[in-house]
Amino acid sequence: MTDDDASGGRRRTDRTRGGFELRDHTADVAVAATAGSPGGVFAAVADGLTAAMCEAVPDGGERFPIDVRSESPEAALFDYLDECIYERDVRLVLPTDHRASVRTVDGDWVVEASARGVPLADVTARDVKAVTYSEMELSETADGWRAYVVFDV
């Protein structure tokens, strides 16, 4: 469920899929997300990225894979989100409806994910230039996982 909060931001809360909240951040935008698993929180942050780019996402579009392998959980989250932005630019689609699985393999963090790509011609999207390491947080809590990511707009 996606709705507006009292501060004018948008958020989605869904314990199964994870939730996100858009937060103002100086000249950038930040996403705070929670979920019950690492894959859930990665997908929730990516859903927040989509919400930062577009207010309403139409149906349609084809699913495509996004796979990354990184040396740490924070690097994996950064690389995954960076790949979402790269796919937007290369495929000319708005990645949405994110699904992600995260696991460790031989000490590396592996993200196997997919997104539905809505053609950019079908949406009015704002440009998000890049994901940043600025203030990035990713941690396991008693209730699951939480993340905080700042995007350069």
N, C-alpha and C positions, 0 to 999 in steps of 0.2 A: 504494500500500500504506500503510495507516494502522496504527500500532502504538504501544505505550507505550514510553517511554524509561526509563532508569534513575532519573531524578529524579521519575518519576510523571507527567510531561507527555505529551502526545500529539504525534506527528509523522507526516507523510506524505512519502515520498521517491519521486519519479518524474521522471526527467530530462526526459521529453517534456512532461508536464503541469506540472511544477514541484513543489516541495515546500514544506512549512511545518513549523514547530515552535512549539507553544504554550509560552510562558514566563511564569512568575509575575512580576508587576510591582506591588509594594506592594499597593494595594487594587484594582488593575486587572489586565488580562490583556494580554499582548503576543504578537504573531505575528511570527516571523522566517521569511522565505520566500526561495527561490531558484528561478530558472528560466532557460531559454535565451533568452527573449524578454521584452519588456515586458508583452505580453498574458499570457504564462505566469505571470509573477510577480504581476500583478494578480489573476489567477484563483486562484493559490496563496494569496495573502493572504486573499481572500474565502473560500476553503475553510477556512482557519484560523479565520476569523470564525465560520463554521458550526460547526466543531469546538468552539469556545469556548462556543457556545450549546447544543449537543446532543451527547451521547455516541454515540448510534446513530441513523442516519437511515434511515427505511424507504424502500422503493421507492414509486413513484407520484408524482403531482403533474404539473402542466403547466409547460412552459418558458415564460418570459416575457422580453422584452427589457429591457436596462438600457443606456441611452446617455447619455454625458456629454461635455461639451466644456469644457476648462479652459485657463488661461493658462500652466500649468507642469506638469511631470510629477508633482510632489508634490501639487499641487492636483487633478490628474486622479485620482490614487489616492485622495485624501481624498474627493472628490466621488463617485467610483464606490462606495466602501465606505459612505458616507453614504446613497447611493441604495439600496444593498442593505438597510440597516436601515429606511429609509423604506418600501420595498416590503414588507418583513416586516410592518410596522405597518399598512399600508393594505390589503394583500391577505390578511393573517392567514395567512401562509405562512412556512415556514423556507426561505430561499433556499439551495440546495445545488447541487452538480455545476456549478460555475461555468465558463464559457468566456468568454474576452475577447480582443479584438484591439485593439491600441493603435497609433495612428499620428499624425503631425503633419499638420495642414492649415492653411495660411496662418498659421503660427506658433502655432496652438492645438494642444493635445493632445486627441485624440478617442478615446474608449473606446466600442467597439461590443461589447456583451456580452449574455449571457443566463444565466439560472439556472433550475433546476427548483424549483418552489415546492411543498413538502410542507405540506399543511394543518397548522397549529399544533395542531389537535385530535388529530392522529395522533402527536404527539411530546411528550416531556417536555423543554422547552427552558428554559434559563436566560436571564435578560434581560441583553443587552448594550445599554447606553443609547446610546452614541455612539462614533464614531471620534474620535481626537484628533490634533493636530499635535505633541503632546508626544513628543519624541525620534524623530519620524518620519525614516526614512532610505529613500532610493530611489537606487540607483546601478547603473551598468553596470560590470561587472568583466570580467576576462580570460575568465571562464567563463560569462558571461551577465549576468543581472540579480539583484539582491538587494534586499530590502525589510525594514523593521522598522516595525511599527505598533503603537501602544498603544490599547486600547479601554477605555472607561469602563464598568465593570460596577456 
